[in-house]
Amino acid sequence: MLSKGVPMPTTMPMISLPGGETVAALGQGTWHMGDSAGKRAQEIAALRAGLDLGMSLIDTAEMYAGGVAEEIVGEAFAGRRDEIFIVSKVLPENATRRGTIAACERSLKRLKTDRIDLYLLHWRGGPPLTDTLAAFAALIEDGKIRHWGVSNFDTDDLEELWELDGDGCATNQVLYNLSRRSIEYDLVPACRKRRIPIMAYSPIEQGRLLRHAALKEIASRHNATPAQIALAWLLRQDGTIVIPKSADIARVRENRDATRVQLGDSDLAALDRAFPPPKAPRPLEML
């Protein structure tokens, strides 16, 4: 592993949001945090360690462990609110105008903060987008959120969104990793055309990618781990924010050190052979 015997990098690559604000390209996810009460202290310690290493973008959601993940984030960063960029999400069944505002209020209480930096619609649901966008606008006006965006939106959903509000969306958070490349066919180009970052969740496919022979081979050439190769492949792409989740401090350090991996042309070609890019459009994948 790169961090073994090698100083941790001092700078974090940054990604610009459409409005010009920059955020850490490598953040921390919290999906499945809070599922086990016995792991709470470990999860808090891992999140704090990640912030100490510059992984200041923290992704969570009201759905995660029924809100407990947001409580963990609030506890982990008590007294350090200004150091972090919080991303949270409203469930689609709550995404009416009134429901979105009420859900945000609940998330703010669990997070123990007065504002969410980036608030996302978790996936497309029944409420009209116009109602959700109206709620986002009201929340921004009240200072309760700073930016809004979406998650799990396919290209047709984005086109509808852009017709309603062409400039407001700050990101689209989607499933994206070496084994889930279908978004490269049309969704990624559409977002890049509008300079909207992709936020990649499950970047190592919840650990399943780590057993792949191609990743192991490339990792051995770079004195790295398969996870670092998978993360580096995403981090090298323009406009991509990566949010791995880990409750293990050693793994958090390993993730952070992925920013030091420089993949060469032969590495990228080998990864394309092992994980071919899409040749036709496919429906958006979700976990």
C-alpha positions as CSV (number, residue, x, y, z in Angstrom):
1,M,0.0,0.0,0.0
2,L,1.4,3.4,-0.9
3,S,0.9,5.0,2.5
4,K,3.1,2.4,4.1
5,G,6.4,4.2,4.7
6,V,5.5,7.1,2.4
7,P,4.3,10.5,3.6
8,M,0.6,11.2,3.1
9,P,0.1,13.7,0.3
10,T,-0.4,17.3,1.5
11,T,-2.8,18.5,-1.1
12,M,-6.2,17.3,-2.0
13,P,-7.4,17.5,-5.6
14,M,-10.4,19.8,-5.9
15,I,-13.5,19.9,-8.1
16,S,-15.4,23.0,-9.0
17,L,-19.2,23.1,-8.7
18,P,-21.1,25.0,-11.4
19,G,-21.2,28.2,-9.2
20,G,-17.5,28.2,-8.8
21,E,-17.1,26.8,-5.3
22,T,-14.5,24.1,-5.0
23,V,-14.9,20.9,-3.0
24,A,-12.6,17.9,-2.3
25,A,-12.6,15.4,-5.1
26,L,-12.2,12.6,-2.6
27,G,-14.8,12.6,0.1
28,Q,-16.3,10.2,2.6
29,G,-19.6,8.3,2.3
30,T,-21.8,7.1,5.1
31,W,-24.1,4.6,3.5
32,H,-24.6,1.7,6.1
33,M,-23.1,3.8,8.9
34,G,-25.4,3.6,11.9
35,D,-26.7,0.2,11.0
36,S,-25.0,-1.3,14.0
37,A,-24.9,0.7,17.3
38,G,-21.8,-1.2,18.4
39,K,-19.8,0.4,15.5
40,R,-20.8,4.0,16.2
41,A,-17.5,5.0,18.0
42,Q,-15.4,3.3,15.2
43,E,-17.4,5.1,12.5
44,I,-17.0,8.5,14.2
45,A,-13.3,8.0,14.6
46,A,-12.9,7.0,10.9
47,L,-14.8,10.1,9.7
48,R,-12.7,12.3,11.9
49,A,-9.5,10.7,10.6
50,G,-10.7,11.3,7.0
51,L,-11.3,15.0,7.7
52,D,-7.8,15.3,9.2
53,L,-6.5,13.9,5.9
54,G,-8.4,16.5,3.9
55,M,-11.5,14.4,2.9
56,S,-13.8,17.2,3.9
57,L,-16.8,16.4,1.7
58,I,-19.1,14.2,3.7
59,D,-22.1,12.4,2.0
60,T,-25.1,11.2,4.0
61,A,-28.9,10.9,3.6
62,E,-32.0,10.8,5.7
63,M,-32.5,7.2,4.4
64,Y,-29.2,5.9,5.8
65,A,-30.0,3.9,8.9
66,G,-33.2,5.9,9.3
67,G,-31.4,9.1,10.0
68,V,-28.8,7.6,12.3
69,A,-26.0,8.2,9.8
70,E,-26.8,11.9,9.9
71,E,-26.6,11.8,13.7
72,I,-23.2,10.2,13.4
73,V,-22.0,12.9,11.1
74,G,-23.2,15.6,13.5
75,E,-21.4,14.0,16.4
76,A,-18.2,13.3,14.5
77,F,-17.7,16.9,13.4
78,A,-19.0,18.8,16.5
79,G,-16.9,21.9,16.8
80,R,-15.6,21.5,13.2
81,R,-18.6,22.4,11.1
82,D,-16.8,25.0,9.1
83,E,-14.2,22.5,8.0
84,I,-16.6,20.2,6.2
85,F,-18.9,20.3,3.2
86,I,-22.1,18.3,4.0
87,V,-24.1,16.5,1.3
88,S,-27.4,15.0,2.3
89,K,-30.5,13.8,0.5
90,V,-34.3,13.9,0.7
91,L,-36.2,10.7,0.0
92,P,-38.5,10.9,-3.1
93,E,-41.6,10.1,-1.0
94,N,-40.8,13.3,1.0
95,A,-40.0,15.4,-2.0
96,T,-43.2,17.5,-2.2
97,R,-42.7,21.2,-1.5
98,R,-43.8,21.0,2.1
99,G,-42.3,17.5,2.5
100,T,-38.9,18.5,1.3
101,I,-38.7,21.5,3.7
102,A,-39.9,19.3,6.6
103,A,-37.3,16.6,5.7
104,C,-34.5,19.2,5.6
105,E,-35.5,20.5,9.0
106,R,-35.3,17.0,10.4
107,S,-31.9,16.4,8.8
108,L,-30.6,19.7,10.1
109,K,-31.5,18.7,13.7
110,R,-29.8,15.3,13.3
111,L,-26.7,16.9,11.8
112,K,-26.7,19.5,14.5
113,T,-26.1,22.3,12.0
114,D,-27.9,25.3,10.6
115,R,-27.2,24.5,7.0
116,I,-26.6,21.7,4.5
117,D,-24.1,22.6,1.9
118,L,-25.5,20.4,-0.9
119,Y,-29.0,18.9,-0.7
120,L,-30.0,16.2,-3.2
121,L,-33.2,14.5,-4.4
122,H,-32.2,10.9,-3.7
123,W,-33.9,9.5,-6.7
124,R,-36.8,10.3,-9.0
125,G,-40.2,9.7,-7.4
126,G,-43.8,10.6,-7.7
127,P,-43.9,14.3,-6.6
128,P,-43.5,16.8,-9.5
129,L,-40.0,18.1,-10.0
130,T,-41.4,21.6,-9.9
131,D,-42.5,21.1,-6.3
132,T,-39.1,19.8,-5.2
133,L,-37.3,22.6,-7.0
134,A,-39.6,25.2,-5.4
135,A,-38.7,23.7,-2.0
136,F,-35.0,23.8,-2.8
137,A,-35.3,27.5,-3.8
138,A,-37.2,28.3,-0.5
139,L,-34.5,26.4,1.5
140,I,-31.7,28.4,-0.2
141,E,-33.5,31.7,0.4
142,D,-33.9,30.8,4.1
143,G,-30.2,29.8,4.3
144,K,-30.9,26.2,5.2
145,I,-29.2,24.8,2.2
146,R,-26.5,26.3,0.0
147,H,-26.7,24.3,-3.2
148,W,-29.0,21.6,-4.5
149,G,-28.6,18.7,-6.9
150,V,-29.9,15.2,-7.7
151,S,-29.0,11.6,-7.3
152,N,-29.7,8.6,-9.6
153,F,-31.0,10.7,-12.4
154,D,-30.7,9.2,-15.9
155,T,-30.2,11.4,-19.0
156,D,-33.9,11.8,-19.7
157,D,-34.5,12.8,-16.1
158,L,-31.7,15.4,-16.4
159,E,-33.1,16.8,-19.6
160,E,-36.5,17.3,-17.9
161,L,-34.7,18.9,-15.0
162,W,-32.7,21.3,-17.2
163,E,-35.8,22.4,-19.0
164,L,-37.2,23.5,-15.6
165,D,-34.0,24.9,-14.1
166,G,-31.1,24.9,-16.5
167,D,-28.5,26.4,-14.1
168,G,-29.3,25.4,-10.6
169,C,-28.3,21.7,-10.4
170,A,-24.8,21.3,-8.7
171,T,-24.3,17.6,-9.1
172,N,-25.7,14.2,-10.1
173,Q,-24.7,11.5,-7.7
174,V,-24.8,8.1,-9.4
175,L,-23.4,4.6,-9.2
176,Y,-20.1,4.6,-11.0
177,N,-17.0,2.4,-10.9
178,L,-15.0,0.2,-13.2
179,S,-17.7,-2.5,-13.3
180,R,-20.5,0.1,-13.8
181,R,-19.5,2.2,-16.8
182,S,-22.8,2.5,-18.6
183,I,-23.1,6.2,-17.7
184,E,-20.1,7.0,-19.9
185,Y,-22.2,6.6,-23.1
186,D,-24.5,9.6,-22.7
187,L,-24.9,10.7,-19.1
188,V,-21.3,11.7,-18.4
189,P,-21.0,13.7,-21.7
190,A,-24.3,15.5,-20.9
191,C,-23.1,16.5,-17.5
192,R,-19.7,17.6,-18.7
193,K,-21.3,19.7,-21.4
194,R,-23.0,21.6,-18.6
195,R,-20.0,21.4,-16.2
196,I,-22.0,19.5,-13.7
197,P,-19.8,17.2,-11.6
198,I,-20.6,13.5,-11.3
199,M,-20.5,12.2,-7.7
200,A,-19.6,8.5,-7.8
201,Y,-21.0,6.3,-5.1
202,S,-19.9,2.7,-4.4
203,P,-16.6,3.4,-6.2
204,I,-15.2,-0.1,-5.4
205,E,-18.6,-1.8,-5.8
206,Q,-18.9,-2.3,-2.0
207,G,-15.6,-4.3,-2.1
208,R,-16.5,-6.7,-4.8
209,L,-14.1,-5.1,-7.3
210,L,-11.1,-5.9,-5.1
211,R,-10.9,-9.5,-6.1
212,H,-10.5,-8.8,-9.8
213,A,-7.2,-10.1,-11.3
214,A,-6.6,-7.0,-13.5
215,L,-6.8,-4.7,-10.5
216,K,-4.5,-6.9,-8.5
217,E,-1.9,-6.9,-11.3
218,I,-1.9,-3.2,-11.8
219,A,-1.8,-2.6,-8.1
220,S,1.3,-4.7,-7.7
221,R,3.1,-2.6,-10.4
222,H,2.3,0.6,-8.5
223,N,3.0,-0.7,-5.0
224,A,-0.7,0.0,-4.3
225,T,-3.8,-1.8,-3.4
226,P,-6.7,-2.8,-5.8
227,A,-8.9,-0.3,-4.0
228,Q,-6.4,2.5,-4.7
229,I,-6.3,1.6,-8.4
230,A,-10.1,1.7,-8.6
231,L,-10.3,5.0,-6.9
232,A,-7.4,6.5,-8.9
233,W,-9.2,5.5,-12.1
234,L,-12.2,7.6,-11.1
235,L,-10.1,10.5,-9.6
236,R,-8.2,11.0,-12.9
237,Q,-11.4,12.0,-14.7
238,D,-12.4,15.6,-15.0
239,G,-15.4,16.7,-12.9
240,T,-15.7,13.5,-10.8
241,I,-16.2,13.5,-7.0
242,V,-15.6,10.1,-5.4
243,I,-17.2,9.1,-2.0
244,P,-15.9,5.8,-0.7
245,K,-17.2,4.7,2.7
246,S,-15.1,3.2,5.4
247,A,-15.3,2.8,9.1
248,D,-11.7,1.6,9.4
249,I,-9.0,4.3,9.9
250,A,-6.4,2.2,8.1
251,R,-8.7,1.9,5.1
252,V,-9.5,5.6,5.2
253,R,-5.8,6.3,4.9
254,E,-5.5,3.8,2.1
255,N,-8.3,5.6,0.3
256,R,-6.7,9.0,0.8
257,D,-3.4,7.8,-0.6
258,A,-5.1,6.8,-3.9
259,T,-4.6,10.4,-4.9
260,R,-0.9,9.6,-5.3
261,V,-1.5,6.9,-7.9
262,Q,-0.7,8.0,-11.4
263,L,-2.1,5.5,-13.9
264,G,-0.3,5.2,-17.2
265,D,-1.6,4.5,-20.7
266,S,-0.9,0.8,-20.4
267,D,-2.8,0.7,-17.1
268,L,-5.8,2.4,-18.6
269,A,-5.7,0.1,-21.7
270,A,-5.6,-3.0,-19.4
271,L,-8.5,-1.7,-17.4
272,D,-10.5,-1.0,-20.6
273,R,-9.9,-4.6,-21.6
274,A,-11.0,-6.0,-18.2
275,F,-13.9,-3.6,-17.8
276,P,-15.0,-2.5,-21.4
277,P,-16.6,0.9,-21.8
278,P,-20.2,0.9,-23.1
279,K,-20.9,0.7,-26.8
280,A,-24.7,1.5,-26.5
281,P,-27.0,3.3,-24.1
282,R,-28.3,1.3,-21.1
283,P,-30.7,2.2,-18.3
284,L,-29.1,3.8,-15.3
285,E,-27.9,1.3,-12.8
286,M,-28.5,1.7,-9.0
287,L,-27.7,-0.1,-5.8
